[in-house]
């Protein structure tokens, strides 16, 4: 679960680097979601992905820092959500390269 969430964070970093030449270096991963929002300049799809990333980061914090266990269903859901962000980032970067 945590690896999937880190993949989503890295995918968001790839988008912000690709579009804005910026990457969050804040130890609070929530800053990566905010940077993704700003990279989207108000675009609805960026807002949606930033919200999804924020929700994943909250799950990460519960498991990683608060020591709560994750159920199999939680891990499967996190992986599915992270995969969507990773796939979206690949498409977004590919589309931006062709513009």
C-alpha positions as CSV (number, residue, x, y, z in Angstrom):
1,X,0.0,0.0,0.0
2,X,2.7,2.5,1.0
3,X,4.7,1.8,-2.2
4,X,1.6,2.4,-4.3
5,X,1.0,5.7,-2.5
6,X,4.6,6.7,-3.0
7,X,4.3,5.9,-6.7
8,X,1.3,8.3,-6.9
9,X,3.4,11.0,-5.1
10,X,6.2,10.4,-7.6
11,X,3.8,10.6,-10.5
12,X,2.5,14.0,-9.3
13,X,6.2,15.1,-9.0
14,X,6.8,14.1,-12.6
15,X,3.8,16.2,-13.7
16,X,4.8,19.2,-11.8
17,X,8.4,18.9,-13.0
18,X,7.3,18.4,-16.6
19,X,4.9,21.3,-16.6
20,X,6.3,23.8,-14.2
21,X,9.9,22.6,-13.6
22,X,9.1,22.4,-9.9
23,X,9.0,19.5,-7.4
24,X,7.9,19.6,-3.8
25,X,10.8,19.2,-1.4
26,X,8.5,19.7,1.6
27,X,8.6,16.7,4.0
28,X,4.9,17.0,4.3
29,X,3.7,15.2,1.2
30,X,0.4,17.2,1.2
31,X,2.5,20.0,-0.4
32,X,2.9,17.8,-3.5
33,X,-0.9,17.8,-3.9
34,X,-0.9,21.6,-3.6
35,X,1.9,22.0,-6.1
36,X,-0.1,19.7,-8.5
37,X,-3.1,22.0,-8.1
38,X,-1.0,25.0,-9.0
39,X,0.6,23.3,-12.0
40,X,-2.9,22.8,-13.4
41,X,-3.7,26.5,-13.2
42,X,-7.3,25.8,-12.3
43,X,-7.9,22.9,-14.6
44,X,-10.6,20.6,-13.3
45,X,-8.6,17.4,-14.0
46,X,-5.6,18.7,-11.9
47,X,-8.0,19.6,-9.1
48,X,-9.5,16.1,-9.2
49,X,-6.1,14.4,-9.2
50,X,-4.8,16.6,-6.4
51,X,-7.9,15.6,-4.3
52,X,-7.2,12.0,-5.0
53,X,-3.6,12.4,-4.1
54,X,-4.5,14.1,-0.8
55,X,-6.8,11.3,0.1
56,X,-4.0,8.8,-0.5
57,X,-1.6,10.8,1.5
58,X,-4.0,10.8,4.4
59,X,-4.2,7.0,4.2
60,X,-0.4,6.8,4.1
61,X,-0.1,9.0,7.2
62,X,-2.5,6.7,9.2
63,X,-0.5,3.6,8.3
64,X,3.0,4.9,8.3
65,X,3.0,7.5,11.1
66,X,0.1,6.5,13.3
67,X,0.9,2.8,13.2
68,X,-2.6,1.7,12.1
69,X,-2.9,-1.5,10.2
70,X,-4.3,-1.6,6.7
71,X,-7.0,-4.1,5.7
72,X,-6.6,-5.9,2.4
73,X,-9.5,-3.9,1.0
74,X,-7.8,-0.6,2.0
75,X,-4.6,-1.7,0.2
76,X,-6.4,-2.8,-2.9
77,X,-8.3,0.6,-3.0
78,X,-5.1,2.5,-2.5
79,X,-3.4,0.6,-5.3
80,X,-6.3,1.2,-7.6
81,X,-6.3,5.0,-6.8
82,X,-2.6,5.3,-7.1
83,X,-2.6,3.5,-10.5
84,X,-5.1,6.0,-11.8
85,X,-2.8,8.9,-10.8
86,X,0.2,7.2,-12.3
87,X,-1.6,6.5,-15.6
88,X,-3.0,10.0,-15.7
89,X,0.5,11.5,-15.2
90,X,1.9,9.4,-18.0
91,X,-0.9,10.6,-20.4
92,X,-0.6,14.2,-19.2
93,X,3.2,14.3,-19.8
94,X,2.8,12.6,-23.2
95,X,0.1,15.1,-24.2
96,X,2.2,18.1,-23.0
97,X,5.2,16.9,-25.0
98,X,3.2,16.9,-28.2
99,X,2.0,20.5,-27.8
